[in-house]
Amino acid sequence: MTVLALAGLLLAGEALRAAPVPPGCWLRDAAAAGETVWLLCEDGPVLKSADRGETWSHFQLPAAGRWHAVALVDEERAAVAGAGGQLLTTEDGGHTWARRESGAADDLFDITFVGESGWAVGDNGLILHSDDGGLSWARQASFTRSRLLAVFFLNEKTGWAAGWTGTLLRTRDGGGFWEQVELPGVYGNLNDIWFQDADNGWAVGTPGLLLRTRDGGRSWQLRPPPAGGVFRSIRFDARGRGFLAGDRLLVSEDGGETWMPAGLETREALVGVLPVRDEVWVFSPHELHLAVLQDRSRTAVISQAVPLGQDRHLPENQMNTDSY
């Protein structure tokens, strides 16, 4: 444990340990269940930690292709989705894998699970559903040809899918029927969608799109962008703090009413935010950043870039600290 003092705050952060992976890894997605974290590289390497990044193992997916998304059913069961409608699942923590028939040739870009129920979305409005933990998949009618980039389910019935040119879909019966939600004046691509609870949700995209709903997704308001550029991912942690990743990391302490730069220095744009227990991890194609911690009044960021492909503990004197 590293303990640092900053501006009167007592901050504690865990160092990450990164496992060596083949050169050229492009980090596309990450998922967590309990203490277990999985990181997915586009060309197939997967990094796995069972202890929140203290130690790592890695393996190569047994099928060639471009892999875009990973989701965990639990700490041992996972599914990955990628180009050409490819789906792979593991039941034993990644030791063995099975190819699952998707019935589709379109690229898949996101995947999620709520219990045994899973959904994957992709090109040409493709939505696939599984009710057995990813062992079998069936197509659901989306009534759109737009590329879908993100899917989120609050429970086994209520979910949303988002994608190109302001496409936003909603279902209240697990995907038996998907309805399109009108977003007047929104023409950019929606990259991510996230709900804090049954009423409060967010969708983000490009150029600088930030949308909010307070009524369960029936209506959406376009919020003034806190910064320009591209927003890739939005999450809220268990304490209600918001994290918005894109060209830089923004943090909200008031439920998303205001957003402030987190002071996180990165060498490339961020692509994802991942809550892991009481921490929040953010990542770019080649780096991880930790951690976001809370004192009584505000959030502080303790961060050190961990380049994928190295195997080392972060020395205390190389940690960057900042707050806002």
Contacts in CASP RR format, 6 or more apart in sequence:
PFRMAT RR
TARGET T0000
AUTHOR 0000-0000-0000
METHOD contacts of the structure
MODEL  1
MTVLALAGLLLAGEALRAAPVPPGCWLRDAAAAGETVWLLCEDGPVLKSA
DRGETWSHFQLPAAGRWHAVALVDEERAAVAGAGGQLLTTEDGGHTWARR
ESGAADDLFDITFVGESGWAVGDNGLILHSDDGGLSWARQASFTRSRLLA
VFFLNEKTGWAAGWTGTLLRTRDGGGFWEQVELPGVYGNLNDIWFQDADN
GWAVGTPGLLLRTRDGGRSWQLRPPPAGGVFRSIRFDARGRGFLAGDRLL
VSEDGGETWMPAGLETREALVGVLPVRDEVWVFSPHELHLAVLQDRSRTA
VISQAVPLGQDRHLPENQMNTDSY
1 12 0 8 1.000
1 13 0 8 1.000
1 14 0 8 1.000
2 12 0 8 1.000
2 13 0 8 1.000
2 14 0 8 1.000
2 15 0 8 1.000
2 302 0 8 1.000
2 314 0 8 1.000
2 316 0 8 1.000
2 319 0 8 1.000
3 10 0 8 1.000
3 11 0 8 1.000
3 12 0 8 1.000
3 13 0 8 1.000
4 11 0 8 1.000
4 12 0 8 1.000
4 13 0 8 1.000
4 302 0 8 1.000
4 316 0 8 1.000
4 319 0 8 1.000
4 321 0 8 1.000
5 11 0 8 1.000
6 300 0 8 1.000
6 321 0 8 1.000
6 322 0 8 1.000
6 323 0 8 1.000
7 323 0 8 1.000
9 295 0 8 1.000
9 300 0 8 1.000
9 323 0 8 1.000
10 295 0 8 1.000
11 293 0 8 1.000
11 295 0 8 1.000
11 300 0 8 1.000
11 302 0 8 1.000
11 321 0 8 1.000
12 293 0 8 1.000
13 290 0 8 1.000
13 291 0 8 1.000
13 293 0 8 1.000
13 302 0 8 1.000
14 52 0 8 1.000
14 53 0 8 1.000
14 54 0 8 1.000
14 279 0 8 1.000
14 290 0 8 1.000
14 291 0 8 1.000
15 290 0 8 1.000
15 304 0 8 1.000
15 313 0 8 1.000
15 314 0 8 1.000
16 53 0 8 1.000
16 288 0 8 1.000
16 290 0 8 1.000
16 304 0 8 1.000
16 306 0 8 1.000
16 314 0 8 1.000
17 53 0 8 1.000
17 54 0 8 1.000
17 55 0 8 1.000
17 56 0 8 1.000
17 311 0 8 1.000
17 312 0 8 1.000
17 313 0 8 1.000
18 47 0 8 1.000
18 56 0 8 1.000
18 288 0 8 1.000
18 306 0 8 1.000
18 307 0 8 1.000
18 308 0 8 1.000
18 309 0 8 1.000
18 310 0 8 1.000
18 311 0 8 1.000
18 312 0 8 1.000
19 47 0 8 1.000
19 56 0 8 1.000
19 57 0 8 1.000
19 58 0 8 1.000
19 309 0 8 1.000
19 311 0 8 1.000
20 58 0 8 1.000
20 309 0 8 1.000
20 310 0 8 1.000
20 311 0 8 1.000
21 41 0 8 1.000
21 45 0 8 1.000
21 47 0 8 1.000
21 58 0 8 1.000
21 308 0 8 1.000
21 309 0 8 1.000
22 43 0 8 1.000
22 45 0 8 1.000
22 60 0 8 1.000
23 309 0 8 1.000
24 41 0 8 1.000
24 43 0 8 1.000
25 41 0 8 1.000
25 42 0 8 1.000
25 43 0 8 1.000
25 45 0 8 1.000
25 286 0 8 1.000
25 308 0 8 1.000
25 309 0 8 1.000
26 41 0 8 1.000
26 42 0 8 1.000
26 43 0 8 1.000
26 285 0 8 1.000
26 286 0 8 1.000
27 39 0 8 1.000
27 40 0 8 1.000
27 41 0 8 1.000
27 42 0 8 1.000
27 271 0 8 1.000
27 283 0 8 1.000
27 284 0 8 1.000
27 285 0 8 1.000
27 286 0 8 1.000
27 308 0 8 1.000
28 40 0 8 1.000
28 41 0 8 1.000
28 42 0 8 1.000
28 67 0 8 1.000
28 68 0 8 1.000
28 69 0 8 1.000
28 271 0 8 1.000
28 285 0 8 1.000
29 39 0 8 1.000
29 40 0 8 1.000
29 68 0 8 1.000
29 69 0 8 1.000
29 70 0 8 1.000
30 37 0 8 1.000
30 38 0 8 1.000
30 39 0 8 1.000
30 40 0 8 1.000
30 70 0 8 1.000
30 272 0 8 1.000
30 274 0 8 1.000
30 281 0 8 1.000
30 283 0 8 1.000
31 37 0 8 1.000
31 38 0 8 1.000
31 40 0 8 1.000
31 70 0 8 1.000
31 71 0 8 1.000
31 72 0 8 1.000
31 78 0 8 1.000
31 274 0 8 1.000
32 38 0 8 1.000
32 72 0 8 1.000
32 274 0 8 1.000
32 275 0 8 1.000
32 276 0 8 1.000
33 72 0 8 1.000
33 73 0 8 1.000
33 74 0 8 1.000
33 75 0 8 1.000
34 75 0 8 1.000
34 276 0 8 1.000
34 277 0 8 1.000
35 50 0 8 1.000
35 51 0 8 1.000
35 52 0 8 1.000
35 75 0 8 1.000
35 277 0 8 1.000
36 48 0 8 1.000
36 49 0 8 1.000
36 50 0 8 1.000
36 72 0 8 1.000
36 75 0 8 1.000
37 48 0 8 1.000
37 49 0 8 1.000
37 52 0 8 1.000
37 53 0 8 1.000
37 274 0 8 1.000
37 276 0 8 1.000
37 281 0 8 1.000
38 46 0 8 1.000
38 47 0 8 1.000
38 48 0 8 1.000
38 70 0 8 1.000
38 72 0 8 1.000
38 78 0 8 1.000
39 46 0 8 1.000
39 47 0 8 1.000
39 48 0 8 1.000
39 70 0 8 1.000
39 283 0 8 1.000
39 288 0 8 1.000
39 308 0 8 1.000
40 46 0 8 1.000
40 67 0 8 1.000
40 69 0 8 1.000
40 70 0 8 1.000
40 80 0 8 1.000
41 47 0 8 1.000
41 67 0 8 1.000
41 308 0 8 1.000
42 66 0 8 1.000
42 67 0 8 1.000
42 68 0 8 1.000
43 65 0 8 1.000
43 66 0 8 1.000
43 67 0 8 1.000
44 60 0 8 1.000
44 61 0 8 1.000
44 65 0 8 1.000
44 67 0 8 1.000
45 58 0 8 1.000
45 59 0 8 1.000
45 60 0 8 1.000
45 61 0 8 1.000
46 58 0 8 1.000
46 59 0 8 1.000
46 60 0 8 1.000
46 61 0 8 1.000
46 70 0 8 1.000
46 80 0 8 1.000
46 94 0 8 1.000
47 56 0 8 1.000
47 57 0 8 1.000
47 58 0 8 1.000
47 308 0 8 1.000
48 56 0 8 1.000
48 57 0 8 1.000
48 58 0 8 1.000
48 59 0 8 1.000
48 93 0 8 1.000
48 94 0 8 1.000
49 55 0 8 1.000
49 56 0 8 1.000
49 57 0 8 1.000
50 75 0 8 1.000
52 276 0 8 1.000
52 277 0 8 1.000
52 279 0 8 1.000
56 311 0 8 1.000
59 94 0 8 1.000
59 95 0 8 1.000
61 67 0 8 1.000
61 80 0 8 1.000
61 88 0 8 1.000
61 97 0 8 1.000
62 88 0 8 1.000
62 97 0 8 1.000
63 86 0 8 1.000
63 88 0 8 1.000
63 97 0 8 1.000
63 99 0 8 1.000
65 82 0 8 1.000
65 83 0 8 1.000
65 86 0 8 1.000
66 82 0 8 1.000
66 83 0 8 1.000
66 107 0 8 1.000
67 80 0 8 1.000
67 81 0 8 1.000
67 82 0 8 1.000
67 83 0 8 1.000
67 86 0 8 1.000
68 81 0 8 1.000
68 82 0 8 1.000
68 83 0 8 1.000
68 107 0 8 1.000
68 108 0 8 1.000
68 109 0 8 1.000
68 110 0 8 1.000
69 80 0 8 1.000
69 81 0 8 1.000
69 82 0 8 1.000
69 108 0 8 1.000
69 109 0 8 1.000
69 110 0 8 1.000
69 111 0 8 1.000
69 120 0 8 1.000
70 78 0 8 1.000
70 79 0 8 1.000
70 80 0 8 1.000
70 81 0 8 1.000
70 111 0 8 1.000
71 78 0 8 1.000
71 79 0 8 1.000
71 111 0 8 1.000
71 112 0 8 1.000
71 113 0 8 1.000
71 118 0 8 1.000
72 78 0 8 1.000
72 113 0 8 1.000
73 79 0 8 1.000
73 113 0 8 1.000
73 115 0 8 1.000
73 116 0 8 1.000
73 133 0 8 1.000
73 134 0 8 1.000
75 93 0 8 1.000
76 90 0 8 1.000
76 91 0 8 1.000
76 92 0 8 1.000
76 93 0 8 1.000
77 89 0 8 1.000
77 90 0 8 1.000
77 91 0 8 1.000
77 93 0 8 1.000
77 133 0 8 1.000
78 89 0 8 1.000
78 90 0 8 1.000
78 93 0 8 1.000
78 94 0 8 1.000
79 87 0 8 1.000
79 88 0 8 1.000
79 89 0 8 1.000
79 90 0 8 1.000
79 100 0 8 1.000
79 111 0 8 1.000
79 113 0 8 1.000
79 118 0 8 1.000
79 120 0 8 1.000
79 133 0 8 1.000
79 134 0 8 1.000
80 87 0 8 1.000
80 88 0 8 1.000
80 89 0 8 1.000
80 111 0 8 1.000
81 87 0 8 1.000
81 108 0 8 1.000
81 109 0 8 1.000
81 110 0 8 1.000
81 111 0 8 1.000
81 120 0 8 1.000
82 107 0 8 1.000
82 108 0 8 1.000
82 109 0 8 1.000
83 107 0 8 1.000
83 108 0 8 1.000
84 104 0 8 1.000
84 105 0 8 1.000
84 106 0 8 1.000
84 107 0 8 1.000
84 108 0 8 1.000
85 102 0 8 1.000
85 103 0 8 1.000
85 104 0 8 1.000
85 105 0 8 1.000
85 106 0 8 1.000
85 107 0 8 1.000
85 108 0 8 1.000
85 126 0 8 1.000
86 99 0 8 1.000
86 102 0 8 1.000
86 108 0 8 1.000
87 99 0 8 1.000
87 100 0 8 1.000
87 101 0 8 1.000
87 102 0 8 1.000
87 108 0 8 1.000
87 120 0 8 1.000
87 128 0 8 1.000
87 134 0 8 1.000
87 137 0 8 1.000
88 97 0 8 1.000
88 98 0 8 1.000
88 99 0 8 1.000
88 100 0 8 1.000
89 97 0 8 1.000
89 98 0 8 1.000
89 100 0 8 1.000
89 133 0 8 1.000
89 134 0 8 1.000
89 135 0 8 1.000
90 96 0 8 1.000
90 97 0 8 1.000
90 98 0 8 1.000
91 98 0 8 1.000
100 134 0 8 1.000
100 135 0 8 1.000
100 136 0 8 1.000
100 137 0 8 1.000
101 136 0 8 1.000
101 137 0 8 1.000
102 108 0 8 1.000
102 120 0 8 1.000
102 128 0 8 1.000
102 137 0 8 1.000
103 137 0 8 1.000
103 139 0 8 1.000
104 126 0 8 1.000
104 128 0 8 1.000
104 139 0 8 1.000
106 122 0 8 1.000
106 123 0 8 1.000
106 124 0 8 1.000
106 125 0 8 1.000
106 126 0 8 1.000
107 122 0 8 1.000
107 123 0 8 1.000
108 120 0 8 1.000
108 121 0 8 1.000
108 122 0 8 1.000
108 126 0 8 1.000
108 128 0 8 1.000
109 121 0 8 1.000
109 122 0 8 1.000
109 123 0 8 1.000
109 147 0 8 1.000
109 148 0 8 1.000
109 149 0 8 1.000
109 150 0 8 1.000
110 120 0 8 1.000
110 121 0 8 1.000
110 122 0 8 1.000
110 148 0 8 1.000
110 149 0 8 1.000
110 150 0 8 1.000
110 151 0 8 1.000
111 118 0 8 1.000
111 119 0 8 1.000
111 120 0 8 1.000
111 121 0 8 1.000
111 151 0 8 1.000
112 118 0 8 1.000
112 119 0 8 1.000
112 120 0 8 1.000
112 151 0 8 1.000
112 152 0 8 1.000
112 153 0 8 1.000
113 133 0 8 1.000
113 134 0 8 1.000
114 153 0 8 1.000
114 154 0 8 1.000
114 155 0 8 1.000
114 156 0 8 1.000
115 133 0 8 1.000
115 156 0 8 1.000
116 130 0 8 1.000
116 131 0 8 1.000
116 132 0 8 1.000
116 133 0 8 1.000
116 134 0 8 1.000
117 129 0 8 1.000
117 130 0 8 1.000
117 131 0 8 1.000
117 133 0 8 1.000
117 153 0 8 1.000
117 156 0 8 1.000
117 174 0 8 1.000
118 129 0 8 1.000
118 130 0 8 1.000
118 131 0 8 1.000
118 133 0 8 1.000
118 134 0 8 1.000
118 153 0 8 1.000
119 127 0 8 1.000
119 128 0 8 1.000
119 129 0 8 1.000
119 130 0 8 1.000
119 140 0 8 1.000
119 151 0 8 1.000
119 153 0 8 1.000
119 161 0 8 1.000
119 175 0 8 1.000
120 126 0 8 1.000
120 127 0 8 1.000
120 128 0 8 1.000
120 137 0 8 1.000
120 151 0 8 1.000
121 127 0 8 1.000
121 128 0 8 1.000
121 148 0 8 1.000
121 149 0 8 1.000
121 150 0 8 1.000
121 151 0 8 1.000
121 161 0 8 1.000
122 147 0 8 1.000
122 148 0 8 1.000
122 149 0 8 1.000
123 147 0 8 1.000
123 148 0 8 1.000
124 145 0 8 1.000
124 146 0 8 1.000
124 147 0 8 1.000
125 142 0 8 1.000
125 144 0 8 1.000
125 145 0 8 1.000
125 146 0 8 1.000
125 147 0 8 1.000
125 148 0 8 1.000
126 139 0 8 1.000
126 142 0 8 1.000
126 148 0 8 1.000
127 139 0 8 1.000
127 140 0 8 1.000
127 141 0 8 1.000
127 142 0 8 1.000
127 148 0 8 1.000
127 151 0 8 1.000
127 161 0 8 1.000
127 175 0 8 1.000
127 178 0 8 1.000
128 137 0 8 1.000
128 138 0 8 1.000
128 139 0 8 1.000
128 140 0 8 1.000
129 137 0 8 1.000
129 138 0 8 1.000
129 139 0 8 1.000
129 140 0 8 1.000
129 174 0 8 1.000
129 175 0 8 1.000
130 136 0 8 1.000
130 137 0 8 1.000
130 138 0 8 1.000
140 175 0 8 1.000
140 176 0 8 1.000
140 178 0 8 1.000
141 176 0 8 1.000
141 177 0 8 1.000
141 178 0 8 1.000
142 148 0 8 1.000
142 161 0 8 1.000
142 169 0 8 1.000
142 178 0 8 1.000
143 178 0 8 1.000
143 180 0 8 1.000
144 167 0 8 1.000
144 169 0 8 1.000
144 180 0 8 1.000
146 163 0 8 1.000
146 164 0 8 1.000
146 165 0 8 1.000
146 166 0 8 1.000
146 167 0 8 1.000
147 163 0 8 1.000
147 164 0 8 1.000
148 161 0 8 1.000
148 162 0 8 1.000
148 163 0 8 1.000
148 164 0 8 1.000
148 167 0 8 1.000
148 169 0 8 1.000
149 162 0 8 1.000
149 163 0 8 1.000
149 164 0 8 1.000
149 189 0 8 1.000
149 190 0 8 1.000
149 191 0 8 1.000
149 192 0 8 1.000
150 161 0 8 1.000
150 162 0 8 1.000
150 163 0 8 1.000
150 190 0 8 1.000
150 191 0 8 1.000
150 192 0 8 1.000
150 193 0 8 1.000
151 159 0 8 1.000
151 160 0 8 1.000
151 161 0 8 1.000
151 162 0 8 1.000
151 193 0 8 1.000
152 159 0 8 1.000
152 160 0 8 1.000
152 161 0 8 1.000
152 193 0 8 1.000
152 194 0 8 1.000
152 195 0 8 1.000
153 159 0 8 1.000
153 160 0 8 1.000
153 174 0 8 1.000
154 195 0 8 1.000
154 197 0 8 1.000
154 198 0 8 1.000
156 174 0 8 1.000
157 171 0 8 1.000
157 172 0 8 1.000
157 173 0 8 1.000
157 174 0 8 1.000
158 171 0 8 1.000
158 172 0 8 1.000
158 174 0 8 1.000
158 198 0 8 1.000
159 170 0 8 1.000
159 171 0 8 1.000
159 172 0 8 1.000
159 174 0 8 1.000
159 175 0 8 1.000
160 168 0 8 1.000
160 169 0 8 1.000
160 170 0 8 1.000
160 171 0 8 1.000
160 193 0 8 1.000
160 195 0 8 1.000
160 203 0 8 1.000
160 217 0 8 1.000
161 167 0 8 1.000
161 168 0 8 1.000
161 169 0 8 1.000
161 178 0 8 1.000
161 193 0 8 1.000
162 168 0 8 1.000
162 169 0 8 1.000
162 190 0 8 1.000
162 191 0 8 1.000
162 192 0 8 1.000
162 193 0 8 1.000
162 203 0 8 1.000
163 189 0 8 1.000
163 190 0 8 1.000
163 191 0 8 1.000
164 188 0 8 1.000
164 189 0 8 1.000
164 190 0 8 1.000
165 187 0 8 1.000
165 188 0 8 1.000
165 189 0 8 1.000
166 183 0 8 1.000
166 186 0 8 1.000
166 187 0 8 1.000
166 188 0 8 1.000
166 189 0 8 1.000
166 190 0 8 1.000
167 180 0 8 1.000
167 190 0 8 1.000
168 180 0 8 1.000
168 181 0 8 1.000
168 183 0 8 1.000
168 190 0 8 1.000
168 193 0 8 1.000
168 203 0 8 1.000
168 220 0 8 1.000
169 178 0 8 1.000
169 179 0 8 1.000
169 180 0 8 1.000
169 181 0 8 1.000
170 178 0 8 1.000
170 179 0 8 1.000
170 181 0 8 1.000
170 217 0 8 1.000
171 177 0 8 1.000
171 178 0 8 1.000
171 179 0 8 1.000
181 217 0 8 1.000
181 218 0 8 1.000
181 220 0 8 1.000
183 211 0 8 1.000
183 220 0 8 1.000
183 222 0 8 1.000
185 222 0 8 1.000
186 209 0 8 1.000
186 211 0 8 1.000
186 222 0 8 1.000
188 205 0 8 1.000
188 206 0 8 1.000
188 207 0 8 1.000
188 209 0 8 1.000
189 205 0 8 1.000
189 206 0 8 1.000
189 209 0 8 1.000
190 203 0 8 1.000
190 204 0 8 1.000
190 205 0 8 1.000
190 209 0 8 1.000
190 211 0 8 1.000
191 204 0 8 1.000
191 205 0 8 1.000
191 206 0 8 1.000
191 230 0 8 1.000
191 231 0 8 1.000
191 232 0 8 1.000
191 233 0 8 1.000
192 203 0 8 1.000
192 204 0 8 1.000
192 205 0 8 1.000
192 231 0 8 1.000
192 232 0 8 1.000
192 233 0 8 1.000
192 234 0 8 1.000
193 201 0 8 1.000
193 202 0 8 1.000
193 203 0 8 1.000
193 204 0 8 1.000
194 201 0 8 1.000
194 202 0 8 1.000
194 203 0 8 1.000
194 234 0 8 1.000
194 235 0 8 1.000
194 236 0 8 1.000
195 201 0 8 1.000
195 202 0 8 1.000
195 216 0 8 1.000
196 202 0 8 1.000
196 236 0 8 1.000
196 240 0 8 1.000
198 216 0 8 1.000
199 213 0 8 1.000
199 214 0 8 1.000
199 215 0 8 1.000
199 216 0 8 1.000
200 212 0 8 1.000
200 213 0 8 1.000
200 214 0 8 1.000
200 216 0 8 1.000
201 212 0 8 1.000
201 213 0 8 1.000
201 214 0 8 1.000
201 216 0 8 1.000
201 217 0 8 1.000
202 210 0 8 1.000
202 211 0 8 1.000
202 212 0 8 1.000
202 213 0 8 1.000
202 234 0 8 1.000
203 209 0 8 1.000
203 211 0 8 1.000
203 220 0 8 1.000
204 210 0 8 1.000
204 211 0 8 1.000
204 231 0 8 1.000
204 232 0 8 1.000
204 233 0 8 1.000
204 234 0 8 1.000
204 244 0 8 1.000
205 230 0 8 1.000
205 231 0 8 1.000
205 232 0 8 1.000
206 229 0 8 1.000
206 230 0 8 1.000
206 231 0 8 1.000
207 228 0 8 1.000
207 229 0 8 1.000
207 230 0 8 1.000
208 225 0 8 1.000
208 227 0 8 1.000
208 228 0 8 1.000
208 229 0 8 1.000
208 230 0 8 1.000
208 231 0 8 1.000
209 222 0 8 1.000
209 225 0 8 1.000
209 231 0 8 1.000
210 222 0 8 1.000
210 223 0 8 1.000
210 224 0 8 1.000
210 225 0 8 1.000
210 226 0 8 1.000
210 231 0 8 1.000
210 244 0 8 1.000
211 220 0 8 1.000
211 221 0 8 1.000
211 222 0 8 1.000
211 223 0 8 1.000
212 220 0 8 1.000
212 221 0 8 1.000
212 223 0 8 1.000
212 256 0 8 1.000
213 219 0 8 1.000
213 220 0 8 1.000
213 221 0 8 1.000
226 244 0 8 1.000
226 250 0 8 1.000
226 258 0 8 1.000
226 259 0 8 1.000
226 260 0 8 1.000
227 247 0 8 1.000
227 248 0 8 1.000
227 250 0 8 1.000
227 259 0 8 1.000
227 261 0 8 1.000
228 247 0 8 1.000
229 246 0 8 1.000
229 247 0 8 1.000
230 246 0 8 1.000
230 247 0 8 1.000
230 269 0 8 1.000
231 244 0 8 1.000
231 245 0 8 1.000
231 246 0 8 1.000
232 245 0 8 1.000
232 246 0 8 1.000
232 269 0 8 1.000
232 270 0 8 1.000
232 271 0 8 1.000
232 272 0 8 1.000
233 244 0 8 1.000
233 245 0 8 1.000
233 246 0 8 1.000
233 270 0 8 1.000
233 271 0 8 1.000
233 272 0 8 1.000
233 273 0 8 1.000
234 242 0 8 1.000
234 243 0 8 1.000
234 244 0 8 1.000
234 245 0 8 1.000
234 273 0 8 1.000
235 242 0 8 1.000
235 243 0 8 1.000
235 273 0 8 1.000
235 274 0 8 1.000
235 275 0 8 1.000
235 280 0 8 1.000
236 242 0 8 1.000
236 243 0 8 1.000
236 255 0 8 1.000
237 243 0 8 1.000
237 275 0 8 1.000
237 278 0 8 1.000
237 280 0 8 1.000
237 292 0 8 1.000
238 275 0 8 1.000
238 278 0 8 1.000
239 294 0 8 1.000
240 255 0 8 1.000
241 251 0 8 1.000
241 252 0 8 1.000
241 253 0 8 1.000
241 255 0 8 1.000
241 280 0 8 1.000
241 292 0 8 1.000
241 294 0 8 1.000
241 299 0 8 1.000
242 251 0 8 1.000
242 252 0 8 1.000
242 253 0 8 1.000
242 255 0 8 1.000
242 256 0 8 1.000
243 249 0 8 1.000
243 250 0 8 1.000
243 251 0 8 1.000
243 252 0 8 1.000
243 262 0 8 1.000
243 273 0 8 1.000
243 280 0 8 1.000
243 282 0 8 1.000
243 292 0 8 1.000
244 250 0 8 1.000
244 251 0 8 1.000
244 252 0 8 1.000
244 259 0 8 1.000
244 273 0 8 1.000
245 270 0 8 1.000
245 271 0 8 1.000
245 272 0 8 1.000
245 273 0 8 1.000
245 282 0 8 1.000
246 269 0 8 1.000
246 270 0 8 1.000
246 271 0 8 1.000
246 272 0 8 1.000
247 269 0 8 1.000
247 270 0 8 1.000
248 261 0 8 1.000
248 262 0 8 1.000
248 263 0 8 1.000
248 264 0 8 1.000
248 266 0 8 1.000
248 270 0 8 1.000
249 261 0 8 1.000
249 262 0 8 1.000
249 263 0 8 1.000
249 264 0 8 1.000
249 266 0 8 1.000
249 270 0 8 1.000
249 282 0 8 1.000
249 289 0 8 1.000
249 301 0 8 1.000
250 259 0 8 1.000
250 260 0 8 1.000
250 261 0 8 1.000
250 262 0 8 1.000
251 259 0 8 1.000
251 260 0 8 1.000
251 261 0 8 1.000
251 262 0 8 1.000
251 292 0 8 1.000
251 299 0 8 1.000
251 301 0 8 1.000
251 324 0 8 1.000
252 258 0 8 1.000
252 259 0 8 1.000
252 260 0 8 1.000
253 298 0 8 1.000
253 299 0 8 1.000
260 324 0 8 1.000
261 324 0 8 1.000
262 292 0 8 1.000
262 299 0 8 1.000
262 301 0 8 1.000
262 322 0 8 1.000
262 324 0 8 1.000
263 301 0 8 1.000
263 322 0 8 1.000
263 323 0 8 1.000
263 324 0 8 1.000
264 282 0 8 1.000
264 289 0 8 1.000
264 301 0 8 1.000
264 303 0 8 1.000
264 322 0 8 1.000
265 303 0 8 1.000
265 320 0 8 1.000
265 322 0 8 1.000
266 284 0 8 1.000
266 287 0 8 1.000
266 289 0 8 1.000
266 305 0 8 1.000
267 284 0 8 1.000
267 286 0 8 1.000
267 287 0 8 1.000
267 305 0 8 1.000
268 284 0 8 1.000
268 285 0 8 1.000
268 286 0 8 1.000
268 287 0 8 1.000
269 284 0 8 1.000
270 282 0 8 1.000
270 283 0 8 1.000
270 284 0 8 1.000
270 289 0 8 1.000
271 283 0 8 1.000
271 284 0 8 1.000
271 285 0 8 1.000
272 282 0 8 1.000
272 283 0 8 1.000
273 280 0 8 1.000
273 281 0 8 1.000
273 282 0 8 1.000
274 280 0 8 1.000
274 281 0 8 1.000
274 282 0 8 1.000
274 283 0 8 1.000
275 281 0 8 1.000
279 290 0 8 1.000
279 291 0 8 1.000
279 292 0 8 1.000
279 293 0 8 1.000
280 291 0 8 1.000
280 292 0 8 1.000
281 288 0 8 1.000
281 289 0 8 1.000
281 290 0 8 1.000
281 291 0 8 1.000
282 288 0 8 1.000
282 289 0 8 1.000
283 289 0 8 1.000
286 307 0 8 1.000
286 308 0 8 1.000
287 305 0 8 1.000
287 306 0 8 1.000
287 307 0 8 1.000
287 308 0 8 1.000
288 305 0 8 1.000
288 306 0 8 1.000
288 308 0 8 1.000
289 303 0 8 1.000
289 304 0 8 1.000
289 305 0 8 1.000
289 306 0 8 1.000
290 302 0 8 1.000
290 303 0 8 1.000
290 304 0 8 1.000
290 306 0 8 1.000
291 301 0 8 1.000
291 302 0 8 1.000
291 303 0 8 1.000
292 299 0 8 1.000
292 300 0 8 1.000
292 301 0 8 1.000
292 302 0 8 1.000
293 299 0 8 1.000
293 300 0 8 1.000
293 301 0 8 1.000
293 302 0 8 1.000
294 300 0 8 1.000
298 323 0 8 1.000
298 324 0 8 1.000
299 323 0 8 1.000
299 324 0 8 1.000
300 321 0 8 1.000
300 322 0 8 1.000
300 323 0 8 1.000
301 321 0 8 1.000
301 322 0 8 1.000
301 323 0 8 1.000
301 324 0 8 1.000
302 319 0 8 1.000
302 320 0 8 1.000
302 321 0 8 1.000
303 319 0 8 1.000
303 320 0 8 1.000
303 321 0 8 1.000
303 322 0 8 1.000
304 314 0 8 1.000
304 318 0 8 1.000
304 319 0 8 1.000
304 320 0 8 1.000
306 314 0 8 1.000
END
